[in-house]
Amino acid sequence: MHAITISEPGGPEALAWAEVPDPVPGEGEVLVEVAASAVNRADIMQRQGFYDPPPGASPYPGLECSGRVAALGPGVSGWSVGDEVCALLSGGGYAEKVAVPAGQLLPVPEGVGLREAAALPEVVCTVWSNVFMVSHLRPGETLLVHGGSSGIGTMAIQLAKAVGAKVAVTAGTEEKLERCAELGADILINYREQDFVAEIKDATAGADVILDNMGAKYLDRNVQALAVNGRLAIIGMQGGRKGELNIGALLAKRAAVSATSLRARPLEEKAAIVAAVREHVWPLLAGGHVRPIVDRELPMSEAPDAHRVVEESGHIGKVLLVTP
């Protein structure tokens, strides 16, 4: 088969479409013939040499994919060859085939195309686990999403609105904010021109839940923007790794800070998240209440160009890589 390999850490030119050995599904795994994968910030970090795959994972980038079941490994039941699926991966999505633990497999939702489904697993599992399973967003509460036009952001807006929450977003252009509004965002904040702390306090009593991809840069301001009993969920470090946390402000608000990632979690934890997503989110997709937002599709062999698109941050939603 062919896969995107990384000869050495570097820029997008480090990605090469090369012939590699076919994966073999092990105990409890399913072999998927890949139709599409999606580009995530984690893939860019891996290409740059900052985010190696966990032990035993595929060395190729790609944390989600869609495709068809090509073979079943020993001990797998409930799936058949030919099933159309999408999957949460620890790596290997930028390839023509990938071996996936059966617990991380999902059926392609009703009403969603096979390629389009590649935009779902990573973002849906990230949003559902952080916003709902950890931070317990409830109807009537306010969710603040940083990077509202990203893949994570566009899904967070839709899921929060589907459960009856109010949604505030930050984004860097009016076009991106308009797209967020189309998806249901109530409070639109241009972070280049406005102070999100002031805007949140003007519009609400504070954010009950904040989904943050910036890390250190926004840490203090996020705590300021929280409501009493607010919950800050950190899922990225685009703004740095180390910040100063005002414990006094946190105590005064009886607030909580959590930080999570998906890739290195134990299989049983990933399977539990995937099962919760199938139970709670798949009916929303089938009913048309939530949908994947795809900016564009590129051939997988053009992964360098796809990475450039994501690094330039001009896209809205997800950028897909499709197999020949």
C-alpha positions as CSV (number, residue, x, y, z in Angstrom):
1,M,0.0,0.0,0.0
2,H,0.9,3.7,0.0
3,A,1.1,6.0,3.0
4,I,2.4,9.5,3.9
5,T,5.8,9.0,5.5
6,I,7.9,11.6,7.4
7,S,11.6,11.2,6.4
8,E,12.7,13.6,9.0
9,P,11.1,16.4,11.1
10,G,10.5,19.6,9.1
11,G,8.1,21.6,7.0
12,P,5.3,20.2,4.8
13,E,7.9,19.1,2.3
14,A,8.9,16.4,4.8
15,L,5.7,14.5,3.9
16,A,6.0,11.9,1.1
17,W,3.5,9.5,-0.5
18,A,5.5,6.3,-0.4
19,E,5.1,2.5,-0.8
20,V,5.1,0.8,2.6
21,P,4.1,-2.7,4.0
22,D,0.4,-3.4,4.5
23,P,-0.8,-3.4,8.1
24,V,-2.0,-6.7,9.6
25,P,-4.9,-6.5,12.1
26,G,-4.0,-8.0,15.4
27,E,-6.2,-9.4,18.2
28,G,-9.3,-7.2,18.5
29,E,-8.5,-5.1,15.5
30,V,-10.2,-4.4,12.2
31,L,-8.4,-3.6,8.9
32,V,-10.0,-0.5,7.2
33,E,-9.4,0.4,3.6
34,V,-9.2,4.1,3.9
35,A,-11.4,6.4,1.8
36,A,-10.3,9.7,3.6
37,S,-8.5,11.1,6.5
38,A,-8.5,14.6,8.0
39,V,-5.7,17.0,8.9
40,N,-5.4,17.9,12.6
41,R,-3.0,20.2,14.4
42,A,-1.5,17.1,16.0
43,D,-0.4,15.8,12.6
44,I,1.5,19.1,12.0
45,M,3.2,18.7,15.4
46,Q,4.1,15.1,14.5
47,R,5.6,16.3,11.2
48,Q,7.6,18.9,13.1
49,G,9.0,16.3,15.5
50,F,7.1,17.5,18.6
51,Y,4.4,14.8,18.9
52,D,5.5,11.2,18.4
53,P,2.9,8.5,18.1
54,P,2.4,6.4,21.3
55,P,4.3,3.1,21.6
56,G,2.9,0.5,19.2
57,A,0.9,3.0,17.1
58,S,1.4,3.4,13.3
59,P,4.3,5.8,12.5
60,Y,2.2,7.6,9.8
61,P,0.2,10.7,10.6
62,G,-3.6,10.7,10.8
63,L,-5.8,10.5,13.9
64,E,-9.1,9.7,12.1
65,C,-10.3,8.2,8.9
66,S,-13.3,6.8,7.1
67,G,-13.5,3.8,4.8
68,R,-14.7,0.2,4.5
69,V,-13.8,-2.8,6.6
70,A,-11.4,-5.0,4.6
71,A,-10.6,-7.7,7.2
72,L,-11.3,-8.7,10.8
73,G,-8.6,-9.7,13.2
74,P,-9.0,-12.5,15.8
75,G,-11.7,-12.0,18.4
76,V,-13.6,-9.3,16.6
77,S,-17.4,-9.5,16.4
78,G,-20.2,-7.1,15.4
79,W,-18.5,-5.9,12.2
80,S,-18.4,-7.4,8.7
81,V,-16.2,-7.0,5.7
82,G,-17.6,-4.2,3.5
83,D,-19.1,-2.2,6.4
84,E,-18.7,1.6,5.9
85,V,-17.1,3.0,9.0
86,C,-15.1,5.9,10.5
87,A,-12.5,5.5,13.2
88,L,-10.6,7.3,16.0
89,L,-6.9,6.5,15.5
90,S,-3.6,6.8,17.4
91,G,-2.0,7.2,13.9
92,G,-1.9,5.8,10.4
93,G,-4.9,7.6,8.8
94,Y,-2.7,9.1,6.0
95,A,-2.6,5.7,4.3
96,E,-4.5,3.4,2.0
97,K,-5.1,0.9,4.9
98,V,-5.0,1.1,8.6
99,A,-5.5,-1.4,11.5
100,V,-8.0,-0.1,14.1
101,P,-9.0,-1.4,17.6
102,A,-12.6,-2.5,17.2
103,G,-13.6,-0.3,20.1
104,Q,-12.6,2.8,18.2
105,L,-14.7,2.0,15.2
106,L,-18.0,3.8,14.4
107,P,-20.6,3.2,11.6
108,V,-20.8,6.0,9.0
109,P,-23.8,8.0,10.3
110,E,-27.0,8.0,8.3
111,G,-27.1,11.0,6.0
112,V,-23.3,11.5,6.0
113,G,-21.1,10.6,3.0
114,L,-18.3,8.1,3.3
115,R,-15.5,10.6,2.7
116,E,-17.2,13.3,4.8
117,A,-17.3,11.0,7.8
118,A,-13.5,11.2,8.1
119,A,-14.1,14.7,9.5
120,L,-16.0,13.3,12.5
121,P,-14.2,10.9,14.9
122,E,-11.4,13.1,16.4
123,V,-13.5,16.3,16.7
124,V,-16.6,14.6,18.0
125,C,-14.7,12.5,20.6
126,T,-12.7,15.5,21.7
127,V,-15.7,17.8,22.1
128,W,-18.0,15.2,23.7
129,S,-15.4,14.0,26.2
130,N,-14.3,17.4,27.2
131,V,-17.4,19.5,27.1
132,F,-19.9,17.0,28.2
133,M,-18.2,14.0,30.0
134,V,-15.6,16.1,31.9
135,S,-17.1,19.6,32.0
136,H,-20.8,18.6,32.2
137,L,-22.2,21.4,30.0
138,R,-26.0,21.7,30.8
139,P,-28.9,23.3,29.0
140,G,-29.1,27.0,29.6
141,E,-25.4,27.3,30.4
142,T,-22.9,29.3,28.4
143,L,-20.0,27.6,26.4
144,L,-17.1,29.7,25.2
145,V,-15.2,28.1,22.3
146,H,-11.8,29.5,21.3
147,G,-11.2,29.0,17.6
148,G,-14.9,28.7,16.8
149,S,-14.3,28.2,13.0
150,S,-12.0,25.2,13.4
151,G,-13.0,21.6,13.1
152,I,-13.3,21.3,16.9
153,G,-15.0,24.7,17.1
154,T,-17.7,24.1,14.5
155,M,-18.6,20.8,16.1
156,A,-18.6,22.3,19.6
157,I,-21.0,25.0,18.5
158,Q,-23.5,22.5,17.0
159,L,-23.4,20.1,19.9
160,A,-23.8,22.8,22.5
161,K,-26.8,24.3,20.7
162,A,-28.3,20.8,20.3
163,V,-28.4,20.4,24.1
164,G,-29.8,23.9,24.7
165,A,-26.7,25.8,25.7
166,K,-25.7,29.4,24.8
167,V,-22.5,29.6,22.7
168,A,-19.8,32.3,22.5
169,V,-16.9,32.0,20.1
170,T,-13.7,33.7,19.3
171,A,-12.3,33.9,15.7
172,G,-9.9,36.1,13.8
173,T,-12.0,37.3,10.9
174,E,-15.6,38.5,10.2
175,E,-16.0,35.7,7.6
176,K,-15.2,33.1,10.2
177,L,-17.5,34.7,12.8
178,E,-20.3,34.7,10.2
179,R,-19.9,31.0,9.6
180,C,-20.0,30.4,13.4
181,A,-23.2,32.4,13.6
182,E,-24.7,30.3,10.8
183,L,-24.0,27.2,12.9
184,G,-25.8,28.8,15.9
185,A,-23.2,30.8,17.8
186,D,-24.9,33.5,19.9
187,I,-21.9,35.7,20.9
188,L,-19.3,36.5,18.3
189,I,-15.9,37.9,19.4
190,N,-13.1,38.9,17.0
191,Y,-10.1,38.2,19.1
192,R,-8.0,40.6,17.0
193,E,-10.2,43.6,17.8
194,Q,-12.0,42.7,21.0
195,D,-11.2,41.5,24.5
196,F,-13.0,38.2,25.0
197,V,-13.1,38.6,28.8
198,A,-14.9,42.0,28.5
199,E,-17.2,40.7,25.8
200,I,-18.2,37.6,27.9
201,K,-18.8,39.7,31.0
202,D,-20.9,42.2,29.1
203,A,-23.1,39.5,27.6
204,T,-23.3,36.9,30.5
205,A,-22.4,36.3,34.1
206,G,-19.4,34.5,32.7
207,A,-18.8,31.3,30.8
208,D,-19.9,28.1,32.5
209,V,-17.6,26.1,30.3
210,I,-14.6,27.2,28.2
211,L,-13.1,24.9,25.5
212,D,-9.5,26.2,25.0
213,N,-6.9,25.3,22.4
214,M,-4.5,28.1,23.3
215,G,-3.1,26.9,26.7
216,A,-0.7,29.3,28.4
217,K,-1.4,32.5,26.5
218,Y,-5.1,32.4,27.5
219,L,-4.9,30.8,31.0
220,D,-5.3,33.9,33.2
221,R,-7.9,35.5,31.0
222,N,-9.9,32.3,30.7
223,V,-10.1,32.1,34.5
224,Q,-11.2,35.8,34.5
225,A,-13.9,34.9,32.0
226,L,-15.3,31.9,33.9
227,A,-18.6,32.1,35.8
228,V,-18.9,31.0,39.4
229,N,-18.6,27.2,39.4
230,G,-17.1,27.5,35.8
231,R,-15.1,24.7,34.2
232,L,-12.1,25.4,31.9
233,A,-11.2,22.5,29.6
234,I,-7.7,22.8,27.9
235,I,-7.2,20.7,24.8
236,G,-4.3,22.5,23.1
237,M,-1.1,24.5,23.5
238,Q,-1.1,26.8,20.5
239,G,-0.3,29.7,22.8
240,G,2.4,28.0,24.9
241,R,2.9,25.3,27.5
242,K,3.6,27.2,30.7
243,G,1.4,29.9,32.3
244,E,0.7,31.3,35.7
245,L,-2.5,30.2,37.3
246,N,-4.2,32.5,39.8
247,I,-5.3,30.1,42.5
248,G,-7.1,32.8,44.4
249,A,-9.3,33.7,41.5
250,L,-10.0,30.0,40.9
251,L,-11.0,29.5,44.6
252,A,-13.2,32.6,44.6
253,K,-15.2,31.2,41.7
254,R,-15.1,27.6,42.9
255,A,-13.9,26.8,39.4
256,A,-12.1,23.9,37.9
257,V,-9.4,23.4,35.3
258,S,-9.0,20.2,33.3
259,A,-6.5,19.3,30.6
260,T,-6.9,16.2,28.4
261,S,-5.7,14.6,25.2
262,L,-7.0,11.6,23.3
263,R,-4.1,10.0,21.4
264,A,-2.2,8.4,24.3
265,R,-5.2,7.2,26.3
266,P,-5.6,3.5,27.1
267,L,-7.8,1.6,24.7
268,E,-10.6,1.1,27.2
269,E,-10.9,4.8,27.8
270,K,-11.0,5.6,24.1
271,A,-13.6,2.8,23.6
272,A,-15.8,4.3,26.4
273,I,-15.6,7.8,24.7
274,V,-16.4,6.3,21.3
275,A,-19.4,4.3,22.8
276,A,-20.7,7.5,24.4
277,V,-20.4,9.4,21.1
278,R,-22.3,6.7,19.2
279,E,-25.1,6.8,21.8
280,H,-25.4,10.6,22.1
281,V,-24.1,12.2,19.0
282,W,-24.8,9.7,16.2
283,P,-28.6,10.2,16.5
284,L,-28.1,14.0,16.2
285,L,-26.1,13.4,13.0
286,A,-28.8,11.1,11.6
287,G,-31.4,13.6,12.4
288,G,-29.6,16.4,10.7
289,H,-29.1,18.5,13.8
290,V,-25.3,18.2,13.6
291,R,-23.1,17.9,10.5
292,P,-19.4,17.7,9.7
293,I,-18.0,20.9,8.3
294,V,-15.6,20.2,5.5
295,D,-13.6,23.1,3.9
296,R,-12.0,21.2,1.1
297,E,-10.8,17.8,-0.1
298,L,-7.3,17.1,-1.5
299,P,-5.7,13.9,-2.8
300,M,-3.7,12.2,0.0
301,S,-0.6,12.5,-2.1
302,E,-0.9,16.3,-1.7
303,A,-0.7,16.1,2.1
304,P,2.0,18.9,2.0
305,D,-0.4,21.3,0.5
306,A,-3.1,20.3,3.0
307,H,-0.8,21.0,5.9
308,R,0.0,24.4,4.4
309,V,-3.7,25.2,4.3
310,V,-4.2,24.3,7.9
311,E,-1.1,26.1,9.1
312,E,-2.2,29.3,7.4
313,S,-5.6,29.0,9.3
314,G,-7.6,30.3,6.3
315,H,-9.9,27.3,6.4
316,I,-13.2,26.7,8.2
317,G,-14.0,23.3,9.6
318,K,-11.9,20.3,8.4
319,V,-9.5,19.7,5.5
320,L,-9.7,16.2,4.2
321,L,-7.2,13.9,2.4
322,V,-8.8,11.4,0.1
323,T,-7.2,8.2,-1.3
324,P,-7.0,7.5,-5.0
